Amino acid sequence: MAESRPKPTDIRLHQQSRVLETAFDDGARFKLPCEYLRVYSPSAEVRGHGPGQEVLQMGKEKVNIVAIEPVGSYAVMLRFDDGHDTGIYSWETLYELGAKRKEYWEAYLRRLKDAGHERNPQPYDDLMRGD
């Protein structure tokens, strides 16, 4: 029997707050800041072509999404105002980014600190630390 994977029932961009809100058919809802989605883009530019080739994204606090384009019936392409538009966010990727947002966000903040980068606090930071 095939494993059922959650599919989105709603995707809404709140441009002013720079947050993408997603709802899935299993009842899960996530609010994901554009910065978070940008720094965890599934593109080769960000993730590299293999383990250990990830590129730390810095200075993305004010990035916003300018377009959301469907990719078949399995994903969306997010176009960011910094010109980044090569990541295809499958439903599985969006769900994982939502479900693990606290863990991934803390890892991102640690990597920035280790690189000596000071990140400007943003209004959505509390959202990312919460459950």
URQUI-V480068 format. One record per backbone hydrogen bond with DSSP energy under -1.0 kcal/mol. CO is the residue of the C=O (numbers start at 1). NH is the residue of the N-H. Records with the same first field share a line. If there is no record, write none. Layout:
BEGIN
CO->NH + NH
END
This chain:
BEGIN
7->25
10->23
12->21
14->18 + 19
18->34
19->14
20->32
21->12
22->30
23->9 + 10
24->27
28->24
30->22
32->20
33->37
34->38
35->39
36->40
38->41
43->47
44->48
46->55
50->53
60->63
64->81
67->79
69->77
71->74 + 75
74->91
75->71
76->89
77->69
79->66 + 67
80->83
84->80
89->76
90->94
91->95
92->96
93->97
94->98
95->99
96->100
98->101
100->104
101->105
102->106
103->107
104->108
105->109
106->110
107->111
108->112
109->113
110->114
111->115
112->117
113->116
122->125
124->128
125->129
126->130
END
